[in-house]
């Protein structure tokens, strides 16, 4: 695929259920009670369960694979900043923008946002080509 600076790509919004959060936590070792115990989380500073940051990032990885193909991560650097949290069922949309495209270099800025536009994660994927 050819990329031009300014091109944008957007994913369909999706959310995760508490069961998904629990399974992800068991698989990745992120089983903190703010993620997996709704009763405890409701009394925490977060006021309820929050989705693990790495699980919020999963659609970013899926979208990168769709756009860049198999082995997309070879020669890549990913920078991610978590700026807010999401809750079970929150639909999160991912948007990529090509911020640099030149021979041997591709940079994609991305943002994960809730339907109201509130960003929950932002970052860049930089890939050296060739």
C-alpha positions in Angstrom: 0.0 0.0 0.0 1.2 3.5 -0.8 1.0 6.1 2.0 0.9 9.8 1.6 1.4 12.4 4.4 -2.1 13.4 5.6 -3.8 10.1 4.7 -6.1 8.9 7.5 -7.5 5.5 8.4 -10.1 4.7 11.0 -11.2 1.5 12.6 -14.7 0.5 13.7 -15.3 1.3 17.3 -15.4 -1.7 19.7 -15.5 -2.3 23.4 -14.7 -5.1 25.7 -16.8 -7.0 28.3 -15.7 -7.8 31.9 -15.2 -11.4 30.8 -12.7 -10.2 28.1 -10.8 -8.1 30.7 -10.6 -11.0 33.1 -9.3 -13.4 30.4 -6.8 -10.9 29.1 -5.6 -10.3 32.7 -5.1 -14.0 33.3 -3.2 -14.4 30.0 -0.9 -11.3 30.5 -0.7 -11.2 34.3 -2.6 -7.9 34.6 -5.1 -9.2 37.2 -5.1 -6.1 39.5 -8.4 -5.7 41.3 -9.1 -2.4 39.6 -9.4 -4.5 36.4 -11.0 -7.7 37.6 -13.0 -7.0 40.7 -16.0 -4.7 40.0 -17.0 -4.5 43.7 -13.5 -3.5 44.8 -13.0 -1.2 41.8 -16.2 0.7 42.5 -14.7 1.8 45.8 -11.3 2.7 44.3 -10.1 6.1 43.1 -11.3 5.0 39.6 -14.9 4.6 40.7 -15.2 1.3 38.7 -13.4 -1.2 36.6 -10.9 0.1 34.2 -9.6 -1.7 31.1 -6.0 -2.7 31.0 -4.0 -0.3 28.8 -2.5 -3.1 26.7 -6.0 -4.3 25.9 -7.0 -0.8 24.8 -3.9 -0.9 22.5 -4.9 -4.3 20.9 -7.0 -2.6 18.1 -4.0 -0.4 17.3 -1.9 -3.5 16.7 -4.7 -5.1 14.7 -5.0 -2.0 12.5 -1.2 -1.7 12.0 -1.2 -5.3 10.8 -4.0 -4.6 8.4 -2.3 -1.5 6.9 1.3 -2.7 6.9 1.0 -6.4 6.5 2.6 -9.4 8.0 5.8 -8.7 9.9 4.8 -5.0 10.2 6.6 -4.7 13.5 10.1 -5.4 11.9 12.0 -2.1 12.1 9.1 -0.4 14.0 9.2 1.8 17.0 6.0 2.3 18.9 5.4 5.2 21.3 2.2 5.1 23.4 0.8 7.5 25.9 -2.2 6.7 28.0 -4.1 9.9 28.7 -7.4 8.5 30.2 -9.0 5.2 31.0 -11.8 3.2 29.5 -14.5 1.0 31.2 -16.0 -2.3 30.2 -18.3 -1.7 27.2 -16.8 1.6 26.2 -16.6 1.8 22.4 -13.1 2.8 21.4 -12.3 4.0 17.9 -8.8 4.1 16.5 -7.6 6.6 13.9 -4.2 6.6 12.2 -2.8 9.6 10.3 0.3 9.4 8.1 2.5 12.2 9.4 5.6 11.3 7.4 6.0 9.2 4.3 9.2 9.2 2.3 11.6 6.7 0.9 12.7 4.4 3.7 10.5 6.0 6.4 6.9 5.9 7.5 5.4 7.5 10.6 1.8 7.0 11.7 0.3 9.0 14.5 -2.6 7.3 16.2 -5.4 8.2 18.7 -7.8 5.9 20.5 -10.9 7.8 21.4 -14.4 7.3 23.0 -17.5 8.2 20.9 -17.6 11.7 22.5 -14.1 12.3 21.0 -12.3 12.1 24.4 -8.8 10.6 23.7 -7.7 7.7 25.9 -4.5 6.8 24.2 -2.2 8.6 21.7 1.0 7.6 20.1 3.2 7.0 17.0 4.3 4.0 15.0 7.6 4.7 13.1 8.8 2.2 10.6 12.0 2.1 8.7 11.3 0.7 5.3 13.6 -1.4 3.0 
